[in-house]
Amino acid sequence: MDRAQKEKVVDELGQIFESSGVVVVSHYEGMTVAEMQDLRAKMSEAGGSVRVAKNRLAKIALNGQPCESVSEYLTGMTVLAYSEDPVAAAKVVDAYAKENDKLVILGGAMGDTALDVAGVKAVASMPSREELIASIVGCIGAPASNIAGAIGAPASNIASILSTIEEKAA
């Protein structure tokens, strides 16, 4: 890589660290190309991305960023997983690390908060943005369905009472 390419990579990494909701740093030593492509595909489905970059360039990109403390994890064969959704990348990497022991989570950052391994796992256990929206919509819709049920209930109760009276009379 020449100097211009390195500067471009540093700029790209800087934007990743600045705009991502979460960045997860992991070791991927021993993973095959197929396994890495599988991780990339799963991350893409979740709305995130995976990036392998030179540690030195990533450390330069981290200078002055709120998540600068992540640089301590940038040793050895590291891969950066990131997403705008603050939970998506952590969920995918955590799930993938459980099924593939060659991927080892080192830590990460969520905004300006540094995360250790336990922190990444805690973020991964949180509901995603889509799950939160679905639960909110469910909560909003529940009173409406209860009202509809309450309005319809007296009519069905009267009908059952009338049928019971009719059966007794017959």
C-alpha angles and dihedrals in degrees: 000000000000124000095266092053091048091051090051091051091048090052092049092048091047090055090048092053092044101046104033121101090213136008120196121196117205140167114241101182112153097017116136124230090252091054091049091049089050090052090048091050093050091047091049091052089054092050097256138105140225123221131184111200138161109275092227092056092046090052090051089050090051094057108115094005120127090240095052091131089074088077090082088069094053100099128114123358102347132174125196118219115189143166140173089235103081092224109034101080093045091050094050095045092045092050092046092048089054092057097036116044092192089075108075120187112225102176141279148197136265107196105309094338117102116220128205122201092280090048092053090049090049091052089047091056092055119097116263124242092261092050091051092050091049092051092048091050089048091052092048092047096046097074091050092053090046090053091048090050092048092049092049095043099073091054093051091044092052090048092051092047091050092049090050091050090047091052092050091049093051 
